[in-house]
């Protein structure tokens, strides 16, 4: 299990579900259930105690009375573990999360025994309410109860990240949902709001037709490289359909739906198939049709036989990128804070003497990407990649860090013989150097790296410049896929078409994934599946 440290007054536990298959009597009686679980040794481990709580709650077939809760609580507390009177209630409620009736029953038990829920327990109670009423109408009586719990947290003043997040899960269900904005700002002081917290606040904004608030938070998310939950896209579609139901204006519905599709395109978001079908069903109101499809390497859609947008980088656009990139992205205090001026000057002097390059290799990134067992294998990988390009007569720059000098000297000497090498201090950011060398060298210079450089792209405030950067990166960046035992290097070459959502004269092509996964990294690789969305013939 993982221990999640929060307030000093409590320790919250999140347990990975066991594969143990346990049998217990259908009627709830703690002692009888325990006797039916010979597989569990109650003296064995802390993990077992938490699995015991989860098991006892999962076996409930009716709402327990106060005596039964007391039995469960005491049974767990009597075992030797880190579970104690300060955290037992939060743990119990966390396992009641998706069964609000159980949560309420346990709250009733606590009140009857004059046990005041602590901050952690209140947070878990609000999570339980949120899980139950996430997509349901909430009775006024329940709203009052939720606000009562929220106010117990809000009266504390400044809240830590976990407590503020849980208060948001409660407030978001009530007419006072806008108070979540202050809590979001509170979280931002010390941390980055989670995907879940950002997403539920955006959901609330769209549900309440406060679209300016929703879009502001959406933009914040993507700038932080956080992809919203797909509920955000579904909530937006529902907002569009509410407007359409009122006004019956097909053009306005299309405009509203496409506002989100353009945002998905601009930020390289890949939505789930489920969320994509919400768009398809909404477009059906205006005579469109959508199907799942695949796209060939050539960029041809298998459904409509139309070609997706090819990557074309104009010389004038690249020159514009060259002119502004160094000033707006690379010369910033936060990038060069860990780089001393002498190092920067040496690098610039090297560029003046040896640039332009045909290929710029992110040395450590490439070496770690294939084999990361020991310096010998890392050196071999980098050497093989360098040799692949120098055998073609390419002029190569390898960017790395000074600790690479501890690699096998014969390997390093070969790399230095074949390519230009610049090693930064070990604490320096090296990707700004990689980008500067490549962009300085010209529009056809190849970058070899798995690093997606996404953060640098978002620092370009001009949407046109971001688009130019994306086209340049998609056209020029190679990723090492595999190096075999003979030293043969297999690359993932640049895509021939833009692998993002896009609209042309025939309709939309939207990249999708089977299921949304939080923190899925942005990818330069074309998606396996698309939605082909177009007007009916």
N, C-alpha and C positions, 0 to 999 in steps of 0.2 A: 504494500500500500504506500501511498504517498502522504506525507504529513504537510498540511498547508498551514503555515504559520500566519496567524492574524493577530487579533487582540491578545494582550498579555494575559487577560483573564480567561481565555479559552483557547483550546487547540482543536481545530476542525480536521476531520479525517475524511478522505475520499478513498474508497476501497475499490480495487479492481475486482470484478465479480469472479468468484471461483468456479471451477468446472466441476466441483464436488456435487454429486447428485445425492440429495438427502431426503429421507422420508420422515414424515411426522404425522401424528394423529390429526384428523380434521378439526376436532374441537380444540379450542385454545386453552392450554394449561401448561404453564412454563415447565414445571417439573416433568410432566409426562412427555412433552416434546423433547426435552433434554435426554430423557432415557431412551428415546427413539433415535438418537444421533450418536451411535458408538464411534462413527468415523471422526468425531471431533474430540480432541483431548483438551479439556478446558484449562489445563495447566500449561499448555504448550506455548502459545504465542499471543502477542497483542493482536495480530491479524485475525486470529480465531475469534477474539472477543467482538470484533467489529462484524465479522461474518455471522456471529451468533445473533447480534442485533438485527442485521439484515434478514437472516433466516427467520427469526421469530416473527418479524413484521410481515414478511412475504407469505407466511403460512396462515395469516389471519383470514378467516372467512366471514367474520362479523366484527362489528365495532366493539372493542374490549371495554369493560367497565373499569372503574378506578382501581379495583383490587387487582385486576389482571395487569394493568399498567405498572402497578406497584411491584408485582411479582417480577415482571420483565426487567424493570429498572434495577431492582435489588440483585437479581441474578447476575446481571452484567457487572454491577459495582462490586460484588463480592469476589470477582475473579481478579487475579493479579494482572494488572495492565496499566496503561497510561490513561485509561478511561476513569474519570472521577466525577464528583458532583458538579464540578465547574463546566464540564463539556458533555456529559451524558445526554442532556436534553437537546442540545444542538445536533448530536449524532442521531438520536432517535427521530427527530423531526426531519433530518436530511433523508432518512430512509422512508419517510412518509410522503416525500415530495410530490408524487403524482397521485396521491390519494388524500385529497383535502379533508374528507370526513375523518380520516385517521389523525391528521394534524389537529383538527378541532377537538377531537376526543382527548388527545394528549394534553392540549392546552387546558381543557376542562379538568383533567386530572391534576395538573400543576396548580391551578387556582384552588381546587378543593383542599390541596395540601399546603396552601399559602407559600408555594414556591414561585418566586418572581423570575420569569424568563430573563436571562442575561442578553447582552447585545448580540452575541453570536446566534443565540436561539431565536431572537426576534428576526434576525436576518433570514434564517432558514424558514421561518413561518411565512415571511413575505415571498420567498422563492416558491413555496408551496402554493400560495394563492395565485402567483403568476402562472405557474405551470397548469393550474386548473382552469383559469379564466383567460388564458392567452388569446383565444379566438371565440370567446363567448360573451354574451351580454351579462353584466354583473348587477345583481339586485342591489337596491339602495342600502339595504341592511348590511350587505357584505362590504360595500364601499366604505361605510362608516367604520366597520371593523378594521379594514385595511388602513384607513387613515389614522385610526387610533394607534395602531402599531407603528406606522411611519412617524407619527409625532413623537413617540417615545425615543426614536433615533434622532430626529431633527433637533430636539431640544438640547442635545449634547453639544451643538454648535459645529465646530470643525470636525469632520468625520474622516477616518482613514479610508483607503481605497476600497477595501472589501465591504465596509459598512455602508459607504456611499452607494456602491453598486447595488447592494441589496435593497437599500431604501428606494432606489430608482425602480427596481423590479416591482415594488409595491405602488409607488406614486403613479407609475405609468398607467395603472388600471383605473385611475380616478380622474375627476374633473380638474384636479390640481396637478396634472401631468407636466405642466410647464415648469414647475419647481425642479424638475429633473435637470433643467438646463444649468441651474446654479450648482447642482451636485456634480454635473459633468465638469464644470469649470474647477470645482474643488478637486476632483480626481486628477485633472490635468496639471495641477501644481506639482505633484510628485510622480505622476505615472502617465501612461497612455491608456485611455479607456479601452476596454475589451471590445472584441467584435460584437459580442452579445449585447452589451450595454449600449453601444452606439446604435446597433440595429433596432433595438426595441424603442429607442427614443425617436428615431426616424420613422418607424412604423406608426407611432402615436401621432407624430406631426402630420403624416399623410392621411391617417384615419380621421383626424380632426380638421382636414383641409387647410392646415397651416403649412403650405408647400414651401414657402420661403425658408422656414426653419428647417424643414426636412432636407432641402437642397444644400443649405449651408453646412449641415452636419455630414451630408453625403460627400461634399467636396473635401471636408476635413478628413474624413476617413481615407479616401483614396490618396490624398497627399501624404498620409501617414503609411501608405502601402497596406491598408487594411481593406479587404474586400467585404462588403456587407453580406449578411445572411440573405438568402434568396427570398425570405419573407418580405424584405424591403421592396423587391421588384413586384412581388405579388400584390402588396399593399398599394403600390403606385397604380398598377393595372386596375385595381378595385376603385381607386379614386377617379381614374379616367372614366370608368364605366358609370360611376355615380353621376358625373357631369353629363355623360351621354344620355343617361336615362332622363335627366331633367330637360335637356335642350334638343335632343335628337339631331345633333349636328355632326354628321360623319366626318367632315373635314377637320373639325375641332378635335374629335376623338383621335383621328390619325395623328394630328399634330402633337397631342398630349402623349400618346404612346411612343411616338418617335423621339420625343424629348429624352425619355429614359434610354431608348435604344442608342441614341447618339452619345449619351453619357457612358453607356456600356462599351461602345466602340472606342471612345476617346481614352478610356482607362483600361483597355485590354481585359475586361472582365469576361469570364466564362461562367454563365449561369447554368443552373441545373436544368435537366430536361423538363422537370415538373414546372419550374418557374417559366420556362420558355413556352410551354403549352398554354399558360395563362395569356401570354401575348397572342398566340395563335387564335385562341378562342375569342379574344377581344377584337382582333382584326376581322374575324368572320362576320362581325356586325356590319362591316362596310364592304363586304363582298370579296375578302381576301381568303386565301387558303395557305396552309403551312404543313410541311411534311419534314420528317427527319431525312437527312441525306449525308453522303460522304463527298469529299472533294479530292480529286486526283492531285498528284504532285504538280501537274501542269497548271492547277488552279481551276479546273473544270468541275462544276457541280454536277453530280450524277443524277440529280432530280430534274433540274431545268436545262442542263447542258450549256449554261452560260458560264463565262470565265470570270472569276473573282478578280478584284483589282490587283494588277501587277505592281511590283515595287519599282517606282521610277523616281530617282533622285536627280533633280536638275542641278547643273553646275552652279547656277546663280543661288539656288537654295543652300547648297553646301557652303558656298562662300559666306553667306549670311550666318550660317551656323558657326563657321570658323571665327568670324569677327566677334561674335557675342559670347561664345561658350567660355573662353578663358576668363573673361571679365565677370560674367554672371554666375558661373558655377565653380570654377577652380580657384579664383582669387577670393576666398572667403575665409573668415577667421576660423570657422569650425572645421574646415577641411585641412588647413595648414597649421592648425593649432599644435598638432603633434609632429610637425616637421620644422626643422630649424632652417633659418634663411640661407645658411651656407649650402645645405643640401639642395634647396630649390635652385640656387644660383648655379651649382655644379650641373644640375639636370638641364637647365636652360643652355648652359655652355655646350653641353654634349649635343643637344638638339641642333644648335647653330652649326656645329662642326660635322655632324653625321646624318642628320635628317635630310631628305625624307626616307622612310622605310617602306618596304613592301608589306611587311608583316610585323605586328607588335604582339608579343606573347606575354600573357599574365602568368609568369613562371610558377609561382606557388600554387595558384589556382589550378593550373594544368597538372602539376605534379601530384597534388593531393586528390585530384578528381578521379584518377584511375587506380592508383595503388598508393596507399598511405601507411604501409607497414613499417618501412624504414628508409633512411636517407638514400641507400643504394637504389632501391626500386623507384623512389621519387626522382632521383637523378637520371636513371635510365629512361623513365617516361619523358621527362623534359628533353633529354638528349635526342630521343627518337623523333619528337615533334619538331625540334629545331632542324634536324637532319632532313626531315621530309620536305621542308621548304627550301633549305639551302641547296639541296640536290637539284632543285628546279631553278637555281640561280637567283633566288629571292634574297633581298637584303633584310635581315631580321634583327629586331631589338627584343631582348628578353628583360622584362622588369621583374625584380625579385626583392628579397630582403637579406640583410647582412648575415643572418644566421645560416643562410645557404652556403656560406664559405666553409662550414663544417661538413659539407657533403664530401664524398670521395673526390680527391683532388684531380685524379685523371679524368673523371667525368666532367667536372667543372671546367678544367683546362680545355677540353674538347669543345664545350659550349662556348667558351670565351673565344676560341679560335675561329669558330664558324659564325658567331653572331656578336653584335654589340650587346653588352650587359650593363645594366644599371641597378645597383642594389641600394634600397633605401634603408633607413634605420628600422629596427624591428618593430617599433611602435608607430611608425608612420602609416598613413593611409596610402596604399599603392595604386588603387584604381584611378584616382585623379591623374596620376602620372601616365598610366596606360592610355587614358582617354586623350590627354593632351598630345602625347606622341603620335597617336593615330590620326587625330583630327588635324594636327599640324602637317602631317605627311601628305594628306590629300584624300579625295573621295573614294579612291580604289584600294586604300590600305586595308589589309585584313587584320582583324582582332581575333586572337585565339583565347577564349576564356569562357567559363561557365557562369561568371558573374553577369547578372542581367543589367547592371548599371541603372536600375530603375529609379533609384533615389536621385541621381544626377539629372535624369530627364525631368523629374517633377520640379526641380529647382528652376527650370526654364518657365517663367511665368507666361510667356507668350504661347498660346495654343499652337500657332503655326510653327514655332520653333520646336516645340515638343514633337509635332508630327514629323518635321524634318529629321530630328534626332532619331525617332523611331524607324523611319525609312532607312537612314544611314546604318543604324545598328542591324536591322533585319537584312540589309544587303551585304554587310561586311563581316559579321561575327560568325566564326566557326566554333563549334564545340567538339572536344575530343570525346568520341564515343567509346573507343576501345583501342588498346595497343596489345597485339598478340606477342607470343613468346619470341618470335623472330624479329620483333621490332616494327612490324607493319602497323601503321597508324590508320584507324578508321575514324573519319570525321562525320559530324552531323552538319551538312552544308547549309548555307542560308536558304530560307524559303524563297520561292519564286513569286509568291503572292502574299498579300497582307493577311496574317492569320487572326484578324480581329473582326468583330461585327462590322458590317459595311452595307451601304445602300448603293444601288445603281439604278438605271432606268427601268429595270425589270422588277425590282423589289429588294428585299433584305436577305442577307445571309448572316446567321447568328451562331457563333461557336457555342457548343454546350458540353457539359459533363453529365455523366449519369446521375451523380449525386454530389451535392455541395459538401466540401470538406473545408472546415476552417483552416486558415493559415496555409492554404495551398499556394505554393510559390508561382509567381508569374513565369510563363514559359515562352520561349521563342519558337517552340515546335508547333506546327499546325495541329489543330485539334482533330480527333478521330471522327467526331460527329458534329453535324451542323443542323440548324433549322433553315429550310428554304421557304421563305415567306413572300408571297406575291399575289397580285390581284388575279381573280379567276378570269380565264380567257373568255 
